[in-house]
C-alpha cells in the first residue's frame, strides 16, 4: 500500500465515527478503567509506598506541610493533590483507589486523542490504545496507586496537545501552549523522575512553537507556575530547608547508593508486564512500510518517548516494576497502531482490533478478577470479614486494643496500619525502610538506630514486626530486636507478622 493509498483508506464506518462515537468511546474507556482496576478496591494496601502517601496527605489535611511531620521525597503537589481529592471525597483507601482510577482514565482519554491523530482509522487506534493502557496498568504495581500513575495524565495531556500538531505540522494557540506547559510542570511536581519525560515533550513543544514567540513564552511560563507554587508555602513559613532536603539533597544522597539490579529478571518481568504490546511493537518496522508520512512522524515521536522513559529508569538505577509504568503510555499507542496496520482494511478490522485490546485486559486482569470474586464470596457470603487482607486483620486487633499517645510503632510492616487505626506516627520517618535499610537511611539522611532508640524511649504500647528478630541484619534492626526481647511479648500474629505488647 502506498502512502497515497493509505490516506484514501475510508474512515471508520462504525460506532466510533462522529461526535456520538467520541462520546461512546469516552464513556466506554472510563467504565473499562474502573472495571479492570476494581479488584484493588478490596485491598487495604497494595504497596508500602502508597501507605506513606496517605500518611502525608492525612497530615496535610491536619494543617501540616509535607516533610515537616512525615518525611517523603515526592514534591508537595503530589500530596496536595491527594489531600484536595480527600477533602471532597474523604480520606480513605477506597477514595485513594478511585483517585488512581481517575488518573488512569484521564491518561487513557488523552491516549485516545493521540491515537485519533493518525490519518487512517485514528479513532479505532486511539480507542484500542486506551483500552490497552487500562489493561496494562494492573501490572508493574500499577494498582498500588504509585506516583507514576499520577504523572501519566499530566505528561499525556501535554503530549496530546503537542505531538499530533507536530506530526501534522500545524500550530497551536498560546492558550493550548500554556496548558501544555502547565501539565508538564505539574508532572515534575508529582515526582522528579518525570523531569526527562517532561523535558522531551517540552522540547517538542518548543520546536513546534519556534516561530511563535508568544506561544513559546506561554509554554515556558506554564511549566514554571507549578514549581513556584510548590515553593511558596515553604518560603513564606521559613521552612525551605525541609523542602530542599526532600526535593534536592535526598536526590543527591540517592546517587551514592549502590545498584546491582538483576537485569535478566527485569527483562523477563517486563516481557510479562507489557505482554503482548511489547511484541506487537516488535512488528513496527513491517507496519511502517508504505505508511502515511504523518503517521510515521507520530510513530517516531512515540518511539523516542519510549526510549526516554527507559533512559529515565536506567538513570534512577533501581529498576523497580512501577518505574516502567510511564512506558505503557507510548507503547499502548504504538502497539495499537501496529496491530491496526497489520490487520489492513478487512471488514473484520474493528472487531479484530478491539479483540486485541480486550485480550490484553483479560491476560492481565483475569487472575485478579477471579481472586476478587473469591474474596467477595468469603467476606460477604461466608462472613470472613478480613479474608485476603491480613493487614486489615492486624489493624482490627490493634484498633480493639488501642493505647494513648504515640502508642503504635510499625517497625517492619505495612505503615498503612497507622492510617487504618488512626494512630499518630511516632517519628517523622514512619516508612520502615528509612530506618532499617542502610541504603534508605542514606537517602533519608537519618541515623536509623538513633531514631529507633528515641522511639522506644517513649515506650510505645504496641510494636508490629514482620519476620524473625533473632538475626538482625543491621544495627537498626538490632536495636528493635533488643527492645522486643526485653520489654515486649507477642500478643497477636498472622503468619510471620507479629504484634508485640509492652510489659505492663
DRENDO-1510 file (C-alpha; in Angstrom, 1 decimal, always signed):
<recs>
REC; n; res; u; v; w
REC; 1; UNK; +0.0; +0.0; +0.0 .
REC; 2; UNK; +1.5; +3.4; -0.9 .
REC; 3; UNK; +1.3; +6.5; +1.3 .
REC; 4; UNK; -1.3; +7.9; -1.0 .
REC; 5; UNK; -3.4; +4.8; -0.8 .
REC; 6; UNK; -3.1; +4.8; +2.9 .
REC; 7; UNK; -4.7; +8.2; +3.1 .
REC; 8; UNK; -7.5; +7.0; +0.9 .
REC; 9; UNK; -8.5; +4.3; +3.3 .
REC; 10; UNK; -12.0; +5.2; +4.3 .
REC; 11; UNK; -12.5; +6.3; +7.9 .
REC; 12; UNK; -14.4; +4.1; +10.3 .
REC; 13; UNK; -17.9; +3.3; +9.3 .
REC; 14; UNK; -18.9; +2.1; +12.7 .
REC; 15; UNK; -20.0; +3.2; +16.2 .
REC; 16; UNK; -16.7; +5.1; +16.7 .
REC; 17; UNK; -17.4; +7.6; +13.9 .
REC; 18; UNK; -18.5; +11.2; +14.6 .
REC; 19; UNK; -19.3; +13.1; +17.8 .
REC; 20; UNK; -21.6; +10.4; +19.1 .
REC; 21; UNK; -18.9; +7.9; +18.6 .
REC; 22; UNK; -16.5; +10.0; +20.6 .
REC; 23; UNK; -18.9; +10.2; +23.5 .
REC; 24; UNK; -19.5; +6.4; +23.4 .
REC; 25; UNK; -15.7; +5.9; +23.3 .
REC; 26; UNK; -15.1; +8.2; +26.3 .
REC; 27; UNK; -17.8; +6.5; +28.4 .
REC; 28; UNK; -16.6; +3.0; +27.5 .
REC; 29; UNK; -13.0; +3.9; +28.3 .
REC; 30; UNK; -14.0; +5.3; +31.8 .
REC; 31; UNK; -16.1; +2.3; +32.6 .
REC; 32; UNK; -13.4; -0.2; +31.5 .
REC; 33; UNK; -10.8; +1.6; +33.5 .
REC; 34; UNK; -12.9; +1.3; +36.7 .
REC; 35; UNK; -13.8; -2.3; +35.9 .
REC; 36; UNK; -10.3; -3.7; +35.2 .
REC; 37; UNK; -8.9; -1.9; +38.3 .
REC; 38; UNK; -11.8; -2.8; +40.6 .
REC; 39; UNK; -10.0; -5.7; +42.4 .
REC; 40; UNK; -7.7; -3.2; +44.1 .
REC; 41; UNK; -10.7; -1.8; +45.9 .
REC; 42; UNK; -10.7; -4.9; +48.1 .
REC; 43; UNK; -7.1; -4.3; +49.4 .
REC; 44; UNK; -6.2; -2.2; +52.3 .
REC; 45; UNK; -2.7; -1.9; +51.0 .
REC; 46; UNK; -1.1; -2.8; +47.7 .
REC; 47; UNK; +2.4; -1.4; +48.3 .
REC; 48; UNK; +4.5; +0.2; +51.1 .
REC; 49; UNK; +4.7; +3.5; +49.2 .
REC; 50; UNK; +1.1; +4.3; +49.0 .
REC; 51; UNK; +0.8; +3.9; +52.8 .
REC; 52; UNK; +3.3; +6.7; +53.2 .
REC; 53; UNK; +1.4; +8.9; +50.7 .
REC; 54; UNK; -1.8; +8.5; +52.7 .
REC; 55; UNK; +0.0; +9.4; +55.9 .
REC; 56; UNK; +1.5; +12.6; +54.4 .
REC; 57; UNK; -1.9; +13.5; +53.0 .
REC; 58; UNK; -3.5; +13.0; +56.4 .
REC; 59; UNK; -1.1; +15.4; +57.9 .
REC; 60; UNK; -1.7; +17.9; +55.1 .
REC; 61; UNK; -5.4; +17.8; +55.9 .
REC; 62; UNK; -4.5; +18.4; +59.6 .
REC; 63; UNK; -2.7; +21.6; +58.5 .
REC; 64; UNK; +0.9; +20.5; +58.2 .
REC; 65; UNK; +3.1; +21.0; +55.2 .
REC; 66; UNK; +4.7; +17.8; +53.7 .
REC; 67; UNK; +8.1; +16.8; +55.2 .
REC; 68; UNK; +7.6; +18.7; +58.5 .
REC; 69; UNK; +5.9; +15.9; +60.4 .
REC; 70; UNK; +6.0; +13.0; +57.9 .
REC; 71; UNK; +9.0; +12.7; +55.6 .
REC; 72; UNK; +9.0; +11.6; +52.0 .
REC; 73; UNK; +10.9; +12.5; +48.8 .
REC; 74; UNK; +8.0; +13.3; +46.5 .
REC; 75; UNK; +7.3; +17.0; +45.6 .
REC; 76; UNK; +4.5; +18.8; +47.5 .
REC; 77; UNK; +2.0; +18.9; +44.6 .
REC; 78; UNK; +1.5; +15.1; +44.8 .
REC; 79; UNK; +0.4; +15.3; +48.4 .
REC; 80; UNK; -1.7; +18.4; +47.9 .
REC; 81; UNK; -3.5; +16.6; +45.0 .
REC; 82; UNK; -4.3; +13.6; +47.3 .
REC; 83; UNK; -5.4; +16.0; +50.1 .
REC; 84; UNK; -7.6; +18.0; +47.8 .
REC; 85; UNK; -9.3; +14.9; +46.5 .
REC; 86; UNK; -9.7; +13.6; +50.0 .
REC; 87; UNK; -11.2; +16.9; +51.2 .
REC; 88; UNK; -14.0; +16.3; +48.7 .
REC; 89; UNK; -14.5; +12.6; +48.7 .
REC; 90; UNK; -13.0; +11.7; +52.1 .
REC; 91; UNK; -9.6; +10.3; +53.1 .
REC; 92; UNK; -9.9; +6.6; +52.8 .
REC; 93; UNK; -8.3; +3.6; +51.0 .
REC; 94; UNK; -11.2; +3.4; +48.6 .
REC; 95; UNK; -11.2; +7.1; +47.9 .
REC; 96; UNK; -7.5; +6.9; +47.1 .
REC; 97; UNK; -8.1; +4.0; +44.8 .
REC; 98; UNK; -10.7; +5.9; +42.9 .
REC; 99; UNK; -8.2; +8.9; +42.6 .
REC; 100; UNK; -5.8; +6.5; +40.9 .
REC; 101; UNK; -8.6; +5.2; +38.6 .
REC; 102; UNK; -9.4; +8.8; +37.7 .
REC; 103; UNK; -5.7; +9.4; +36.8 .
REC; 104; UNK; -5.7; +6.3; +34.6 .
REC; 105; UNK; -9.0; +7.3; +33.0 .
REC; 106; UNK; -7.7; +10.8; +32.1 .
REC; 107; UNK; -4.5; +9.2; +30.7 .
REC; 108; UNK; -6.5; +6.8; +28.7 .
REC; 109; UNK; -8.6; +9.6; +27.2 .
REC; 110; UNK; -5.5; +11.6; +26.3 .
REC; 111; UNK; -4.2; +8.4; +24.6 .
REC; 112; UNK; -7.4; +8.2; +22.7 .
REC; 113; UNK; -6.8; +11.7; +21.5 .
REC; 114; UNK; -3.3; +11.0; +20.4 .
REC; 115; UNK; -4.4; +7.9; +18.6 .
REC; 116; UNK; -7.2; +9.8; +16.8 .
REC; 117; UNK; -4.5; +11.9; +15.2 .
REC; 118; UNK; -3.4; +9.1; +12.8 .
REC; 119; UNK; -4.7; +9.6; +9.3 .
REC; 120; UNK; -6.4; +6.2; +8.8 .
REC; 121; UNK; -8.5; +4.5; +11.5 .
REC; 122; UNK; -7.4; +7.1; +14.0 .
REC; 123; UNK; -10.4; +6.7; +16.4 .
REC; 124; UNK; -10.1; +2.9; +16.3 .
REC; 125; UNK; -6.3; +3.1; +17.0 .
REC; 126; UNK; -6.9; +5.6; +19.9 .
REC; 127; UNK; -9.7; +3.5; +21.4 .
REC; 128; UNK; -7.7; +0.3; +21.2 .
REC; 129; UNK; -4.7; +2.0; +22.7 .
REC; 130; UNK; -6.7; +3.5; +25.6 .
REC; 131; UNK; -8.2; +0.1; +26.5 .
REC; 132; UNK; -4.7; -1.5; +26.1 .
REC; 133; UNK; -3.3; +1.1; +28.6 .
REC; 134; UNK; -6.1; +0.3; +31.1 .
REC; 135; UNK; -5.3; -3.4; +30.9 .
REC; 136; UNK; -1.5; -2.9; +31.2 .
REC; 137; UNK; -1.8; -0.8; +34.4 .
REC; 138; UNK; -2.8; -3.7; +36.5 .
REC; 139; UNK; +0.8; -4.9; +36.0 .
REC; 140; UNK; +4.0; -3.4; +37.3 .
REC; 141; UNK; +2.4; -2.4; +40.7 .
REC; 142; UNK; +0.0; -0.1; +38.8 .
REC; 143; UNK; -2.9; -1.0; +41.1 .
REC; 144; UNK; -0.8; +0.3; +44.0 .
REC; 145; UNK; -1.5; +3.9; +43.1 .
REC; 146; UNK; +2.2; +4.7; +42.7 .
REC; 147; UNK; +3.3; +8.3; +41.8 .
REC; 148; UNK; +3.9; +7.2; +38.2 .
REC; 149; UNK; +0.2; +6.6; +37.8 .
REC; 150; UNK; -0.4; +10.3; +38.6 .
REC; 151; UNK; +2.5; +11.6; +36.4 .
REC; 152; UNK; +1.0; +9.9; +33.4 .
REC; 153; UNK; -2.2; +12.1; +32.9 .
REC; 154; UNK; -0.2; +15.3; +33.0 .
REC; 155; UNK; +2.5; +14.2; +30.6 .
REC; 156; UNK; +0.0; +12.6; +28.3 .
REC; 157; UNK; -2.4; +15.6; +28.2 .
REC; 158; UNK; +0.6; +17.8; +27.3 .
REC; 159; UNK; +1.7; +15.3; +24.6 .
REC; 160; UNK; -1.9; +15.1; +23.2 .
REC; 161; UNK; -1.7; +18.9; +22.5 .
REC; 162; UNK; +1.8; +18.8; +21.0 .
REC; 163; UNK; +2.5; +15.5; +19.3 .
REC; 164; UNK; -0.4; +15.5; +16.8 .
REC; 165; UNK; +0.3; +19.1; +15.9 .
REC; 166; UNK; +4.0; +18.4; +15.4 .
REC; 167; UNK; +3.2; +15.3; +13.3 .
REC; 168; UNK; +0.7; +17.2; +11.1 .
REC; 169; UNK; +3.0; +20.3; +11.0 .
REC; 170; UNK; +0.3; +22.6; +12.3 .
REC; 171; UNK; +0.4; +25.2; +15.1 .
REC; 172; UNK; -1.3; +25.6; +18.5 .
REC; 173; UNK; -2.7; +28.6; +20.3 .
REC; 174; UNK; -0.9; +30.4; +23.1 .
REC; 175; UNK; -3.7; +29.1; +25.5 .
REC; 176; UNK; -3.0; +25.5; +24.4 .
REC; 177; UNK; +0.7; +26.0; +24.8 .
REC; 178; UNK; +0.2; +27.4; +28.3 .
REC; 179; UNK; -1.9; +24.4; +29.3 .
REC; 180; UNK; +0.7; +22.0; +27.9 .
REC; 181; UNK; +3.4; +23.7; +29.8 .
REC; 182; UNK; +1.3; +23.7; +33.0 .
REC; 183; UNK; +0.7; +20.0; +32.6 .
REC; 184; UNK; +4.4; +19.3; +32.2 .
REC; 185; UNK; +5.3; +21.5; +35.2 .
REC; 186; UNK; +2.7; +19.6; +37.3 .
REC; 187; UNK; +4.2; +16.3; +36.3 .
REC; 188; UNK; +7.6; +17.2; +37.6 .
REC; 189; UNK; +6.0; +18.3; +40.9 .
REC; 190; UNK; +4.4; +14.8; +41.2 .
REC; 191; UNK; +7.8; +13.1; +41.1 .
REC; 192; UNK; +11.2; +14.4; +40.0 .
REC; 193; UNK; +11.7; +11.4; +37.7 .
REC; 194; UNK; +9.2; +12.9; +35.3 .
REC; 195; UNK; +11.8; +15.6; +34.5 .
REC; 196; UNK; +13.3; +13.9; +31.5 .
REC; 197; UNK; +10.0; +12.9; +30.1 .
REC; 198; UNK; +8.6; +16.4; +30.6 .
REC; 199; UNK; +11.7; +17.9; +29.0 .
REC; 200; UNK; +11.3; +15.7; +25.9 .
REC; 201; UNK; +7.7; +16.8; +25.4 .
REC; 202; UNK; +8.6; +20.4; +26.2 .
REC; 203; UNK; +11.4; +20.4; +23.7 .
REC; 204; UNK; +9.0; +19.1; +21.1 .
REC; 205; UNK; +6.6; +21.9; +22.0 .
REC; 206; UNK; +9.5; +24.4; +21.6 .
REC; 207; UNK; +10.2; +23.0; +18.2 .
REC; 208; UNK; +6.6; +23.3; +17.2 .
REC; 209; UNK; +6.4; +26.9; +18.5 .
REC; 210; UNK; +9.8; +28.2; +17.4 .
REC; 211; UNK; +8.2; +30.7; +15.1 .
REC; 212; UNK; +5.5; +31.8; +17.6 .
REC; 213; UNK; +7.3; +33.7; +20.4 .
REC; 214; UNK; +4.1; +34.4; +22.3 .
REC; 215; UNK; +3.0; +30.8; +22.4 .
REC; 216; UNK; +6.5; +29.6; +23.3 .
REC; 217; UNK; +6.6; +32.0; +26.2 .
REC; 218; UNK; +3.2; +30.7; +27.3 .
REC; 219; UNK; +4.6; +27.2; +27.2 .
REC; 220; UNK; +7.6; +28.1; +29.4 .
REC; 221; UNK; +5.5; +30.2; +31.8 .
REC; 222; UNK; +3.0; +27.4; +32.3 .
REC; 223; UNK; +5.8; +24.9; +33.1 .
REC; 224; UNK; +7.3; +27.3; +35.8 .
REC; 225; UNK; +4.0; +28.1; +37.6 .
REC; 226; UNK; +3.6; +24.7; +39.4 .
REC; 227; UNK; +7.2; +24.8; +40.6 .
REC; 228; UNK; +6.8; +28.3; +42.0 .
REC; 229; UNK; +3.5; +27.4; +43.7 .
REC; 230; UNK; +5.1; +24.4; +45.4 .
REC; 231; UNK; +8.0; +26.5; +46.8 .
REC; 232; UNK; +5.9; +29.5; +48.0 .
REC; 233; UNK; +4.4; +27.8; +51.2 .
REC; 234; UNK; +7.9; +26.9; +52.4 .
REC; 235; UNK; +9.3; +30.3; +51.6 .
REC; 236; UNK; +6.7; +32.2; +53.5 .
REC; 237; UNK; +6.8; +29.8; +56.5 .
REC; 238; UNK; +10.7; +29.8; +56.7 .
REC; 239; UNK; +10.7; +26.0; +56.2 .
REC; 240; UNK; +12.7; +26.0; +52.9 .
REC; 241; UNK; +15.4; +23.7; +54.5 .
REC; 242; UNK; +12.8; +20.9; +54.8 .
REC; 243; UNK; +11.7; +21.4; +51.2 .
REC; 244; UNK; +15.3; +21.4; +49.9 .
REC; 245; UNK; +16.2; +18.3; +51.9 .
REC; 246; UNK; +13.3; +16.3; +50.5 .
REC; 247; UNK; +13.5; +17.6; +46.9 .
REC; 248; UNK; +17.1; +18.2; +46.3 .
REC; 249; UNK; +19.6; +16.9; +48.9 .
REC; 250; UNK; +17.8; +13.5; +49.1 .
REC; 251; UNK; +18.3; +13.1; +45.3 .
REC; 252; UNK; +22.0; +13.8; +45.7 .
REC; 253; UNK; +22.2; +11.3; +48.5 .
REC; 254; UNK; +20.4; +8.7; +46.4 .
REC; 255; UNK; +23.1; +9.0; +43.7 .
REC; 256; UNK; +25.6; +7.4; +46.1 .
REC; 257; UNK; +23.6; +4.4; +46.9 .
REC; 258; UNK; +24.7; +1.1; +45.3 .
REC; 259; UNK; +22.7; -0.5; +42.5 .
REC; 260; UNK; +23.0; -4.1; +41.4 .
REC; 261; UNK; +19.8; -4.9; +39.5 .
REC; 262; UNK; +19.2; -8.5; +38.3 .
REC; 263; UNK; +19.0; -7.4; +34.6 .
REC; 264; UNK; +17.7; -10.7; +33.3 .
REC; 265; UNK; +14.9; -10.8; +35.9 .
REC; 266; UNK; +14.0; -7.2; +34.9 .
REC; 267; UNK; +13.7; -8.1; +31.2 .
REC; 268; UNK; +11.6; -11.2; +32.0 .
REC; 269; UNK; +9.4; -9.2; +34.3 .
REC; 270; UNK; +8.7; -6.5; +31.8 .
REC; 271; UNK; +8.1; -9.0; +29.0 .
REC; 272; UNK; +5.3; -10.4; +31.1 .
REC; 273; UNK; +4.0; -7.0; +32.3 .
REC; 274; UNK; +3.9; -5.4; +28.9 .
REC; 275; UNK; +2.7; -8.6; +27.0 .
REC; 276; UNK; +1.7; -8.7; +24.2 .
REC; 277; UNK; +2.1; -5.0; +23.4 .
REC; 278; UNK; +5.9; -5.2; +23.5 .
REC; 279; UNK; +5.8; -8.0; +20.9 .
REC; 280; UNK; +3.3; -6.1; +18.7 .
REC; 281; UNK; +5.7; -3.2; +18.8 .
REC; 282; UNK; +8.4; -5.5; +17.6 .
REC; 283; UNK; +6.5; -5.7; +14.3 .
REC; 284; UNK; +6.7; -2.0; +13.9 .
REC; 285; UNK; +9.2; -2.0; +11.0 .
REC; 286; UNK; +6.8; -4.1; +8.9 .
REC; 287; UNK; +3.9; -1.8; +9.8 .
REC; 288; UNK; +5.8; +1.3; +8.9 .
REC; 289; UNK; +6.2; +0.2; +5.3 .
REC; 290; UNK; +4.2; +2.4; +3.0 .
REC; 291; UNK; +2.5; +4.2; +5.9 .
REC; 292; UNK; +1.5; +7.9; +5.6 .
REC; 293; UNK; +4.2; +10.4; +6.3 .
REC; 294; UNK; +2.2; +12.0; +9.1 .
REC; 295; UNK; +1.7; +8.6; +10.8 .
REC; 296; UNK; +5.4; +7.8; +10.5 .
REC; 297; UNK; +6.3; +11.1; +12.2 .
REC; 298; UNK; +3.9; +10.5; +15.0 .
REC; 299; UNK; +5.2; +6.9; +15.5 .
REC; 300; UNK; +8.8; +8.1; +15.5 .
REC; 301; UNK; +7.9; +10.6; +18.2 .
REC; 302; UNK; +6.3; +7.9; +20.3 .
REC; 303; UNK; +9.2; +5.5; +19.9 .
REC; 304; UNK; +11.5; +8.3; +21.1 .
REC; 305; UNK; +9.2; +8.8; +24.1 .
REC; 306; UNK; +9.6; +5.1; +25.0 .
REC; 307; UNK; +13.3; +5.4; +24.8 .
REC; 308; UNK; +13.2; +8.5; +27.1 .
REC; 309; UNK; +11.2; +6.5; +29.6 .
REC; 310; UNK; +13.7; +3.6; +29.6 .
REC; 311; UNK; +16.6; +6.1; +29.9 .
REC; 312; UNK; +14.9; +7.5; +33.0 .
REC; 313; UNK; +14.6; +4.1; +34.6 .
REC; 314; UNK; +18.3; +3.5; +33.9 .
REC; 315; UNK; +19.2; +6.8; +35.4 .
REC; 316; UNK; +17.2; +6.1; +38.6 .
REC; 317; UNK; +19.1; +2.7; +38.9 .
REC; 318; UNK; +16.5; +0.9; +41.0 .
REC; 319; UNK; +14.7; -0.9; +38.2 .
REC; 320; UNK; +11.6; -1.4; +40.3 .
REC; 321; UNK; +8.4; -2.5; +38.5 .
REC; 322; UNK; +6.4; +0.6; +38.9 .
REC; 323; UNK; +9.1; +2.7; +37.3 .
REC; 324; UNK; +8.2; +1.1; +34.0 .
REC; 325; UNK; +4.6; +2.4; +34.2 .
REC; 326; UNK; +5.3; +5.5; +32.1 .
REC; 327; UNK; +6.4; +3.3; +29.2 .
REC; 328; UNK; +2.9; +1.9; +28.9 .
REC; 329; UNK; +1.6; +5.2; +27.5 .
REC; 330; UNK; +3.5; +5.5; +24.2 .
REC; 331; UNK; +3.8; +1.7; +24.0 .
REC; 332; UNK; +0.0; +1.3; +24.0 .
REC; 333; UNK; -0.4; +3.7; +21.1 .
REC; 334; UNK; +2.5; +2.1; +19.1 .
REC; 335; UNK; +1.1; -1.4; +19.6 .
REC; 336; UNK; -2.4; -0.4; +18.7 .
REC; 337; UNK; -1.3; +1.4; +15.5 .
REC; 338; UNK; +0.9; -1.6; +14.6 .
REC; 339; UNK; -2.0; -4.1; +15.1 .
REC; 340; UNK; -4.4; -2.0; +13.0 .
REC; 341; UNK; -1.9; -1.5; +10.2 .
REC; 342; UNK; -1.1; -5.2; +10.1 .
REC; 343; UNK; -4.8; -6.1; +10.0 .
REC; 344; UNK; -5.2; -4.0; +6.9 .
REC; 345; UNK; -8.6; -2.9; +5.7 .
REC; 346; UNK; -10.6; -6.1; +6.2 .
REC; 347; UNK; -14.2; -6.0; +7.1 .
REC; 348; UNK; -13.3; -7.6; +10.4 .
REC; 349; UNK; -10.8; -4.9; +11.3 .
REC; 350; UNK; -12.8; -3.2; +14.1 .
REC; 351; UNK; -13.7; -6.4; +16.0 .
REC; 352; UNK; -10.2; -7.8; +15.5 .
REC; 353; UNK; -8.5; -4.7; +16.8 .
REC; 354; UNK; -10.8; -4.4; +19.8 .
REC; 355; UNK; -10.4; -8.1; +20.5 .
REC; 356; UNK; -6.7; -7.5; +20.9 .
REC; 357; UNK; -7.3; -4.8; +23.5 .
REC; 358; UNK; -9.9; -6.9; +25.3 .
REC; 359; UNK; -7.4; -9.8; +25.2 .
REC; 360; UNK; -4.8; -7.7; +26.9 .
REC; 361; UNK; -7.2; -6.8; +29.6 .
REC; 362; UNK; -8.1; -10.4; +30.1 .
REC; 363; UNK; -4.5; -11.6; +30.2 .
REC; 364; UNK; -3.5; -9.0; +32.8 .
REC; 365; UNK; -6.7; -8.8; +34.9 .
REC; 366; UNK; -8.3; -12.3; +34.8 .
REC; 367; UNK; -6.4; -13.6; +37.7 .
REC; 368; UNK; -7.1; -10.6; +39.9 .
REC; 369; UNK; -10.8; -10.7; +39.0 .
REC; 370; UNK; -11.1; -14.3; +40.0 .
REC; 371; UNK; -9.3; -13.6; +43.3 .
REC; 372; UNK; -11.7; -10.6; +43.8 .
REC; 373; UNK; -14.7; -12.8; +43.2 .
REC; 374; UNK; -13.4; -15.4; +45.7 .
REC; 375; UNK; -12.8; -12.7; +48.2 .
REC; 376; UNK; -16.3; -11.2; +47.9 .
REC; 377; UNK; -17.8; -14.7; +48.5 .
REC; 378; UNK; -15.7; -15.3; +51.5 .
REC; 379; UNK; -16.3; -11.9; +53.0 .
REC; 380; UNK; -20.0; -11.4; +52.4 .
REC; 381; UNK; -21.4; -14.9; +52.0 .
REC; 382; UNK; -19.2; -16.8; +54.4 .
REC; 383; UNK; -18.8; -13.8; +56.7 .
REC; 384; UNK; -15.0; -14.0; +56.9 .
REC; 385; UNK; -14.7; -10.2; +57.1 .
REC; 386; UNK; -10.9; -9.9; +56.6 .
REC; 387; UNK; -10.4; -12.7; +54.0 .
REC; 388; UNK; -7.5; -12.0; +51.8 .
REC; 389; UNK; -6.4; -8.9; +53.8 .
REC; 390; UNK; -4.1; -9.8; +56.7 .
REC; 391; UNK; -3.2; -6.1; +57.2 .
REC; 392; UNK; -6.9; -5.4; +58.0 .
REC; 393; UNK; -6.9; -8.3; +60.4 .
REC; 394; UNK; -3.9; -6.9; +62.3 .
REC; 395; UNK; -5.4; -3.4; +62.1 .
REC; 396; UNK; -8.7; -4.7; +63.6 .
REC; 397; UNK; -6.8; -6.2; +66.6 .
REC; 398; UNK; -4.9; -3.0; +67.2 .
REC; 399; UNK; -8.0; -0.9; +66.9 .
REC; 400; UNK; -9.7; -3.0; +69.5 .
REC; 401; UNK; -6.7; -2.7; +71.9 .
REC; 402; UNK; -5.6; +0.8; +71.1 .
REC; 403; UNK; -3.5; +2.8; +73.5 .
REC; 404; UNK; -3.0; +6.5; +74.1 .
REC; 405; UNK; -0.4; +9.0; +72.8 .
REC; 406; UNK; +2.1; +7.6; +70.3 .
REC; 407; UNK; +1.1; +4.0; +71.2 .
REC; 408; UNK; +2.0; +2.3; +67.9 .
REC; 409; UNK; +5.3; +1.7; +66.2 .
REC; 410; UNK; +5.3; -0.2; +62.9 .
REC; 411; UNK; +8.9; -1.3; +63.0 .
REC; 412; UNK; +8.9; -3.5; +59.9 .
REC; 413; UNK; +5.4; -4.0; +58.4 .
REC; 414; UNK; +2.8; -2.0; +56.5 .
REC; 415; UNK; +2.9; +1.7; +57.6 .
REC; 416; UNK; -0.8; +1.8; +56.5 .
REC; 417; UNK; -1.5; +0.4; +60.0 .
REC; 418; UNK; -1.1; +3.9; +61.3 .
REC; 419; UNK; -3.7; +5.1; +58.9 .
REC; 420; UNK; -6.2; +2.2; +59.4 .
REC; 421; UNK; -6.0; +2.6; +63.2 .
REC; 422; UNK; -5.9; +6.4; +63.3 .
REC; 423; UNK; -2.6; +6.1; +65.3 .
REC; 424; UNK; -0.2; +9.1; +65.4 .
REC; 425; UNK; +3.2; +8.3; +63.9 .
REC; 426; UNK; +6.0; +8.1; +66.5 .
REC; 427; UNK; +8.6; +9.5; +64.1 .
REC; 428; UNK; +9.0; +11.8; +61.0 .
REC; 429; UNK; +10.1; +8.6; +59.3 .
REC; 430; UNK; +7.2; +6.1; +59.5 .
REC; 431; UNK; +8.3; +4.4; +56.3 .
REC; 432; UNK; +10.2; +1.4; +57.9 .
REC; 433; UNK; +13.0; +1.2; +55.2 .
REC; 434; UNK; +14.0; +4.7; +56.0 .
REC; 435; UNK; +15.2; +3.5; +59.5 .
REC; 436; UNK; +16.2; -0.1; +58.9 .
REC; 437; UNK; +17.7; -0.4; +55.5 .
REC; 438; UNK; +21.1; +1.2; +55.2 .
REC; 439; UNK; +20.6; +2.5; +51.6 .
REC; 440; UNK; +17.2; +4.1; +52.5 .
REC; 441; UNK; +18.7; +5.5; +55.7 .
REC; 442; UNK; +21.3; +7.3; +53.5 .
REC; 443; UNK; +18.5; +8.7; +51.2 .
REC; 444; UNK; +16.5; +9.9; +54.2 .
REC; 445; UNK; +19.6; +11.3; +55.8 .
REC; 446; UNK; +18.8; +9.5; +59.1 .
REC; 447; UNK; +20.6; +7.5; +61.7 .
REC; 448; UNK; +18.2; +4.7; +61.9 .
REC; 449; UNK; +19.5; +3.2; +65.2 .
REC; 450; UNK; +19.4; +6.5; +67.0 .
REC; 451; UNK; +15.9; +7.3; +65.8 .
REC; 452; UNK; +14.7; +3.9; +66.8 .
REC; 453; UNK; +16.2; +4.3; +70.3 .
REC; 454; UNK; +14.3; +7.6; +70.6 .
REC; 455; UNK; +11.0; +5.9; +69.5 .
REC; 456; UNK; +11.4; +3.2; +72.1 .
REC; 457; UNK; +12.3; +5.8; +74.8 .
REC; 458; UNK; +8.7; +6.9; +74.6 .
REC; 459; UNK; +7.6; +3.3; +75.4 .
REC; 460; UNK; +5.0; +2.6; +72.6 .
REC; 461; UNK; +2.4; +0.1; +73.8 .
REC; 462; UNK; +2.4; -1.9; +70.6 .
REC; 463; UNK; +5.1; -2.7; +68.0 .
REC; 464; UNK; +4.5; -4.6; +64.7 .
REC; 465; UNK; +7.3; -6.5; +63.2 .
REC; 466; UNK; +7.2; -8.8; +60.2 .
REC; 467; UNK; +9.6; -11.7; +60.4 .
REC; 468; UNK; +12.0; -13.1; +63.0 .
REC; 469; UNK; +14.1; -10.8; +65.2 .
REC; 470; UNK; +16.7; -13.4; +66.2 .
REC; 471; UNK; +19.1; -12.5; +63.3 .
REC; 472; UNK; +19.0; -8.7; +62.8 .
REC; 473; UNK; +20.7; -7.7; +59.6 .
REC; 474; UNK; +22.0; -4.4; +60.7 .
REC; 475; UNK; +22.4; -2.1; +63.8 .
REC; 476; UNK; +19.0; -0.5; +63.5 .
REC; 477; UNK; +17.2; -3.8; +63.5 .
REC; 478; UNK; +19.4; -5.0; +66.3 .
REC; 479; UNK; +18.0; -2.1; +68.4 .
REC; 480; UNK; +14.5; -3.2; +67.6 .
REC; 481; UNK; +15.3; -6.9; +68.4 .
REC; 482; UNK; +16.8; -6.0; +71.8 .
REC; 483; UNK; +13.8; -3.9; +72.9 .
REC; 484; UNK; +11.3; -6.6; +71.7 .
REC; 485; UNK; +13.2; -9.3; +73.6 .
REC; 486; UNK; +13.5; -7.4; +76.9 .
REC; 487; UNK; +10.3; -5.3; +77.1 .
REC; 488; UNK; +7.6; -6.9; +74.8 .
REC; 489; UNK; +5.6; -10.1; +74.3 .
REC; 490; UNK; +3.9; -11.4; +71.2 .
REC; 491; UNK; +0.1; -10.9; +71.7 .
REC; 492; UNK; -1.2; -11.4; +68.1 .
REC; 493; UNK; +0.2; -12.8; +64.9 .
REC; 494; UNK; -0.7; -13.5; +61.3 .
REC; 495; UNK; +1.8; -15.9; +59.8 .
REC; 496; UNK; +5.2; -14.3; +60.3 .
REC; 497; UNK; +3.7; -10.9; +61.1 .
REC; 498; UNK; +3.6; -10.3; +64.9 .
REC; 499; UNK; +2.1; -7.7; +67.2 .
REC; 500; UNK; +4.1; -7.1; +70.3 .
REC; 501; UNK; +2.7; -5.6; +73.5 .
REC; 502; UNK; +4.9; -3.8; +76.1 .
REC; 503; UNK; +5.1; -5.5; +79.5 .
REC; 504; UNK; +2.6; -3.9; +82.0 .
</recs>
